[in-house]
Every structure is written in C-alpha cells, then in structure tokens.
Amino acid sequence: MNRLTAQEQRVAQLAAEQLTNREIGVQLRISHRTVGHHLGNVFAKLGINTRTELSHLHAGCELS
C-alpha cells in the first residue's frame, strides 16, 4: 500500500467502501474520469483487477 500516492490512497479507500466514481469525485472534488485514472493506477500498483479485490485488501489492512 505504500506504493500509492496520497490521492490514490484516498480514492482506493472510498472505492473499497463501494462508492461509485461519481460519488468519490464529489467527495474529493475531482472529476469521475480522474477517479477512474487513479483507480487504474491503484489496480496496477496492487496487482488487482476489480473493486471486489480492492475491498478484500482493504478488509485485511488499512489503505491510508
């Protein structure tokens, strides 16, 4: 998890809590497309492919 930037950590945390890209964007005041970009980076850095996998990782350790 240390490989994630601060913004990627925030996006990952909210995505793991099952928020949509639009909901995350509203909370972080960024576009939903930027959220998607950050999630793509998170998935690549963590070697995962889905939000379900992200939720499982989040359940096992803290992202932030």
C-alpha positions in Angstrom: 0.0 0.0 0.0 3.0 2.3 0.5 3.4 2.5 -3.3 0.2 4.5 -3.6 0.2 8.3 -3.7 -1.9 10.1 -1.1 -4.6 10.8 -3.7 -4.6 7.1 -4.8 -5.0 6.1 -1.2 -8.0 8.3 -0.7 -9.6 7.1 -4.0 -8.9 3.4 -3.1 -10.3 3.9 0.4 -13.6 5.3 -0.9 -13.8 2.7 -3.7 -13.2 -0.1 -1.2 -16.3 1.3 0.7 -18.3 0.8 -2.5 -18.7 4.4 -3.6 -19.1 5.0 -7.3 -16.6 7.0 -9.3 -19.0 9.9 -9.4 -19.6 9.7 -5.6 -15.8 9.6 -5.0 -15.3 12.6 -7.3 -17.9 14.7 -5.5 -16.2 13.9 -2.1 -12.7 14.6 -3.3 -13.7 17.5 -5.7 -12.2 15.8 -8.8 -13.9 14.5 -11.9 -15.2 11.0 -12.2 -12.7 10.5 -15.0 -9.8 11.5 -12.8 -11.1 9.0 -10.2 -11.0 6.3 -12.9 -7.4 7.2 -13.8 -6.4 6.9 -10.1 -8.2 3.6 -9.7 -6.4 2.3 -12.8 -3.1 3.2 -11.1 -4.2 1.6 -7.9 -5.2 -1.6 -9.6 -1.9 -1.8 -11.5 0.3 -1.0 -8.5 -1.5 -3.5 -6.3 -1.8 -6.2 -9.0 -5.6 -6.4 -8.8 -8.4 -6.1 -11.4 -11.6 -5.4 -9.5 -13.2 -3.4 -6.7 -14.0 -6.6 -5.0 -10.3 -7.4 -4.8 -9.7 -3.9 -3.5 -12.4 -4.4 -0.8 -10.8 -7.6 0.3 -7.4 -5.9 0.5 -9.0 -3.1 2.5 -10.5 -5.5 4.9 -7.1 -7.1 5.5 -5.1 -3.8 6.0 -5.5 -0.1 6.1 -5.0 1.7 2.8 -4.2 5.1 4.2 
